C-alpha cells in the first residue's frame, strides 16, 4: 500500500456525508480532481487489496473483524 500500486475497486464504495448525501464510487468524485496515483485513502486501499486477495490486506481485515 505504501508504494501506491494497488488497483482501486471504487465501484464497491458508498460514502455518506454529514448532510445525508450519498455518493457512490470514488470518494473524491464529487469533491475535486481524481488522481488515483496519489490517493492512498487507506480504507479503500485495504478493501481493494482484500478484493484482490492480497495477503497483507486480508490479514488486516482478519485482525479488525476476528479479534480474539
C-alpha positions in Angstrom: 0.0 0.0 0.0 2.8 2.4 0.7 4.1 2.3 -2.8 0.6 3.0 -4.1 0.5 0.3 -6.7 -2.9 -1.2 -5.7 -5.9 -1.5 -8.0 -8.8 0.7 -6.8 -12.2 -1.0 -6.6 -14.2 2.1 -6.1 -17.3 0.5 -7.5 -18.0 -1.1 -4.2 -17.9 2.1 -2.2 -20.7 4.2 -0.8 -20.0 7.4 1.1 -22.5 9.3 3.3 -21.8 12.9 4.1 -22.9 14.6 7.3 -25.8 16.2 5.4 -27.1 12.8 4.3 -25.9 13.0 0.7 -24.8 9.5 -0.6 -22.1 9.3 -3.2 -21.3 6.0 -4.9 -17.8 5.1 -6.2 -14.8 7.2 -5.6 -14.8 9.4 -2.5 -13.2 12.3 -4.5 -15.7 12.0 -7.4 -17.8 15.0 -6.4 -15.1 16.8 -4.4 -12.3 17.5 -6.8 -9.8 16.2 -9.3 -9.4 12.4 -9.1 -5.8 11.4 -9.1 -5.6 7.7 -8.3 -1.8 7.6 -8.3 -1.6 9.9 -5.3 -4.8 8.8 -3.5 -3.6 6.5 -0.7 -7.0 6.6 1.0 -6.3 3.7 3.4 -9.8 2.2 3.8 -10.2 2.0 0.0 -6.7 0.6 -0.5 -7.2 -2.1 2.2 -10.7 -3.1 0.9 -9.4 -3.1 -2.7 -6.4 -5.2 -1.7 -8.7 -7.7 0.1 -10.9 -8.0 -3.1 -7.7 -8.8 -5.0 -6.7 -11.4 -2.3 -3.6 -9.6 -1.3 -2.3 -11.3 1.9 -1.5 -8.1 3.9 -4.9 -6.6 3.2 -6.7 -9.9 4.1 -4.6 -10.1 7.3 -5.5 -6.5 8.3 -9.2 -7.3 7.8 -8.9 -10.5 9.8 -7.3 -8.6 12.7 -10.0 -6.0 12.6 -13.1 -8.3 12.4 -11.9 -11.5 14.0 -10.4 -10.4 17.3 -10.0 -13.0 19.9 
